[in-house]
């Protein structure tokens, strides 16, 4: 209750953005103007300019941060970054052609990483090796090899890392966590999640693709550790549509929602995943599915206890939008309506037949913060809260951010299991000893049959 009251008192919005929320236990902020924390942008992406940078700029003056540099391998993005910061914030930023140049400059104390999905783990490793704290967009990784590498190096670095799972900083999700942890909800018996849109242009950039030339960027650097393919501006700019540069639905959307399952229940990953999907509507040359359904089994290893998560997503009909429903024998926790109700709970007339008591939850209302499926999330208060949490932790040297690197590793296990299941047609499991995804009795080979 103390935490809940704190969150209520902290909700001081200005234009929909929370302006307080220093982590409990954080040391007082240092106001010395010579102690400015210098931040670099790694990847001047659409997500970065529309949401991450505005979220940062909501708090930078108060907390003593400034953006000083941008690293991007495409010359056009570097030029856009200079114009963007000058016109919007009257800031002069220095640009770099790649991360090696950025870190060699010693200009930055911290970075915000917003590059292609498959690059996040590698770019996080580069940042912490250079001694920088990092805000790193999700998904944390798209292969277990990348995930294991980044987890070990990031944990050993002692740097302050926030994974971009912004639900963890939202007051409604924090209240839901507190409620489930209190025991009042009872054991979770089922979770249903969906993320549905009907946007033909989602993840498409046709006009920009037509203007993107190989000589203006660095295709070899872009590929990092992925199998070589000839230059393709679609795979560079529309990477979310093409495995192995993104898993699409699992990495982009499921990574957000499945993270709440791990957080609320304390379980690190599914015991098994079965999935199916296809490209049923958008026949535009993409390799990632526009429709996906996954069934995940969660619970302690070797136990019959647990629950099931049903995850569905479609990109050709928006009915249902984004929903996250948690069920117990006593009722439902709905993170769309932000209500806990007795809906579906065991009623007296059915309990009596078995000599049992009714099990119906009392209605409980969570703080109201909605989740949008729109591409432009610039007005999203969750991102502002999440960015502020990272910034205050950097300032206080508190490595316990709301979404630590282990949370990113765990959501990656789930999303990679889903991707493996849908691509192989096998029911997949996770080997705790080797930290490998197992499909058909052998480790999943992510680059086979691309």
Secondary structure, DSSP 4 states (H G I P E B T S, - for coil): -HHHHHHHHH--EETTEE---PPTTPPPPP--GGGPEEEEEE---HHIIIIIHHHHHTTHHHHTEEEEEEE-SSHHHHHHHHHHHHHHH----EEESSHHHHHHTT--SEEEE---GGGHHHHHHHHHHTT-EEEEPSPS-SSHHHHHHHHHHHHHHT--EEES-GGGG-HHHHHHHHHHHHTSS-S--EEEEEEE-B-TTTT--HHHHHH--GGGS-HHHHHTTSPP----HHHHHSGGGSTTT--THIIIIIHHHHHHHHHHH---S-SEEEEEEE--S--SS-SS-SEEEEEEEES-TT-S--EEEEEEEESB--TT-EEEEEEETTEEEETTTTEEE-TTPBPHHHHHHTT---B-PPPEE--------SS--TT-HHHHHHHHHHHHHHHHT----TT-HHHHHHHHHHHHHHHHHHHH-S-EEEETTTTEEEETTEE--TTTT-
